[in-house]
Amino acid sequence: MKQTISIIAIIGIAAFAGNMLNIGLSHAIYWQSLDPIDFMKFFAIDFPLLLVPTAVTLLPAWLGSLFVFLKSDKKSESRKYWRIAFWCVTFTIIQTSIYHLPINLDFMALKYDDLTATSKLNGWIISHWIRIGIAIVAGVYAIKGFQKSALNQ
């Protein structure tokens, strides 16, 4: 069972990172090409559609990495790697909740003038790439944890 959940966690982390890459490489570039007010209007439509794939990938990534971390042998290298993967995924959730979500809601409410919207979007994108990097690190450590646990069986 632990092996199956490990695979689900790895797939979830990879899918989440892929979803974040898609947002960064396509949506964000498109958003920056729009007039700031048009961007915020479009974002009000676009953002809810991005929530489902994010939740569907992030939930198994987080729960799976937590489960495998907790079920790994206390002093094993596998546990250390799964702990890192879990905390990376957790950090992306915290970052999203504290930074991205409030700005997203403000974009949807058309709260900003042109200059502020542009500045907020640019900051959002920089922070988004940090989130992508952390998600990739989570994936690397999840795979390392899986490999270590497979070698010890």
Contacts in CASP RR format, 6 or more apart in sequence:
PFRMAT RR
TARGET T0000
AUTHOR 0000-0000-0000
METHOD contacts of the structure
MODEL  1
MKQTISIIAIIGIAAFAGNMLNIGLSHAIYWQSLDPIDFMKFFAIDFPLL
LVPTAVTLLPAWLGSLFVFLKSDKKSESRKYWRIAFWCVTFTIIQTSIYH
LPINLDFMALKYDDLTATSKLNGWIISHWIRIGIAIVAGVYAIKGFQKSA
LNQ
2 67 0 8 1.000
2 68 0 8 1.000
2 71 0 8 1.000
2 72 0 8 1.000
2 149 0 8 1.000
3 146 0 8 1.000
3 149 0 8 1.000
3 150 0 8 1.000
5 64 0 8 1.000
5 67 0 8 1.000
5 68 0 8 1.000
6 64 0 8 1.000
6 68 0 8 1.000
6 142 0 8 1.000
6 145 0 8 1.000
6 146 0 8 1.000
6 149 0 8 1.000
7 146 0 8 1.000
8 60 0 8 1.000
8 64 0 8 1.000
9 60 0 8 1.000
9 61 0 8 1.000
9 63 0 8 1.000
9 64 0 8 1.000
9 65 0 8 1.000
9 67 0 8 1.000
9 68 0 8 1.000
9 85 0 8 1.000
9 142 0 8 1.000
10 139 0 8 1.000
10 142 0 8 1.000
10 143 0 8 1.000
10 146 0 8 1.000
11 60 0 8 1.000
12 57 0 8 1.000
12 58 0 8 1.000
12 60 0 8 1.000
12 61 0 8 1.000
13 61 0 8 1.000
13 65 0 8 1.000
13 85 0 8 1.000
13 89 0 8 1.000
13 135 0 8 1.000
13 138 0 8 1.000
13 139 0 8 1.000
13 142 0 8 1.000
14 139 0 8 1.000
15 53 0 8 1.000
15 56 0 8 1.000
15 57 0 8 1.000
15 61 0 8 1.000
16 54 0 8 1.000
16 57 0 8 1.000
16 58 0 8 1.000
16 61 0 8 1.000
16 89 0 8 1.000
16 92 0 8 1.000
16 135 0 8 1.000
17 132 0 8 1.000
17 133 0 8 1.000
17 135 0 8 1.000
17 136 0 8 1.000
17 138 0 8 1.000
17 139 0 8 1.000
18 135 0 8 1.000
19 50 0 8 1.000
19 53 0 8 1.000
19 54 0 8 1.000
19 57 0 8 1.000
20 128 0 8 1.000
20 131 0 8 1.000
20 132 0 8 1.000
20 135 0 8 1.000
21 132 0 8 1.000
23 50 0 8 1.000
23 128 0 8 1.000
24 125 0 8 1.000
24 128 0 8 1.000
24 129 0 8 1.000
24 132 0 8 1.000
27 46 0 8 1.000
27 50 0 8 1.000
28 125 0 8 1.000
28 128 0 8 1.000
31 39 0 8 1.000
31 42 0 8 1.000
31 43 0 8 1.000
31 46 0 8 1.000
31 121 0 8 1.000
32 39 0 8 1.000
32 121 0 8 1.000
32 122 0 8 1.000
32 125 0 8 1.000
34 42 0 8 1.000
35 114 0 8 1.000
36 112 0 8 1.000
36 113 0 8 1.000
36 114 0 8 1.000
36 115 0 8 1.000
36 117 0 8 1.000
36 118 0 8 1.000
36 121 0 8 1.000
37 110 0 8 1.000
37 114 0 8 1.000
37 117 0 8 1.000
39 107 0 8 1.000
39 117 0 8 1.000
39 121 0 8 1.000
40 107 0 8 1.000
40 108 0 8 1.000
40 110 0 8 1.000
40 112 0 8 1.000
40 117 0 8 1.000
41 110 0 8 1.000
43 104 0 8 1.000
43 107 0 8 1.000
43 108 0 8 1.000
44 107 0 8 1.000
44 108 0 8 1.000
44 110 0 8 1.000
47 104 0 8 1.000
47 107 0 8 1.000
47 108 0 8 1.000
58 89 0 8 1.000
58 92 0 8 1.000
58 93 0 8 1.000
61 89 0 8 1.000
61 138 0 8 1.000
62 86 0 8 1.000
62 89 0 8 1.000
62 90 0 8 1.000
62 93 0 8 1.000
65 82 0 8 1.000
65 85 0 8 1.000
65 86 0 8 1.000
65 89 0 8 1.000
65 138 0 8 1.000
65 142 0 8 1.000
66 86 0 8 1.000
68 82 0 8 1.000
68 149 0 8 1.000
69 79 0 8 1.000
69 82 0 8 1.000
69 83 0 8 1.000
69 85 0 8 1.000
69 86 0 8 1.000
72 78 0 8 1.000
72 79 0 8 1.000
72 82 0 8 1.000
72 145 0 8 1.000
72 149 0 8 1.000
73 79 0 8 1.000
73 152 0 8 1.000
76 148 0 8 1.000
76 149 0 8 1.000
76 152 0 8 1.000
77 145 0 8 1.000
77 148 0 8 1.000
78 145 0 8 1.000
78 146 0 8 1.000
78 148 0 8 1.000
78 149 0 8 1.000
78 152 0 8 1.000
81 141 0 8 1.000
81 142 0 8 1.000
81 144 0 8 1.000
81 145 0 8 1.000
81 148 0 8 1.000
82 141 0 8 1.000
82 142 0 8 1.000
82 145 0 8 1.000
84 137 0 8 1.000
84 138 0 8 1.000
84 141 0 8 1.000
85 138 0 8 1.000
85 139 0 8 1.000
85 141 0 8 1.000
85 142 0 8 1.000
85 145 0 8 1.000
86 138 0 8 1.000
88 134 0 8 1.000
88 135 0 8 1.000
88 137 0 8 1.000
88 138 0 8 1.000
88 139 0 8 1.000
88 141 0 8 1.000
89 135 0 8 1.000
89 138 0 8 1.000
91 134 0 8 1.000
92 131 0 8 1.000
92 134 0 8 1.000
92 135 0 8 1.000
92 138 0 8 1.000
95 127 0 8 1.000
95 130 0 8 1.000
95 131 0 8 1.000
95 134 0 8 1.000
96 131 0 8 1.000
99 124 0 8 1.000
99 127 0 8 1.000
100 124 0 8 1.000
100 127 0 8 1.000
100 128 0 8 1.000
100 131 0 8 1.000
103 120 0 8 1.000
103 124 0 8 1.000
106 112 0 8 1.000
106 120 0 8 1.000
107 117 0 8 1.000
107 120 0 8 1.000
107 121 0 8 1.000
112 120 0 8 1.000
END
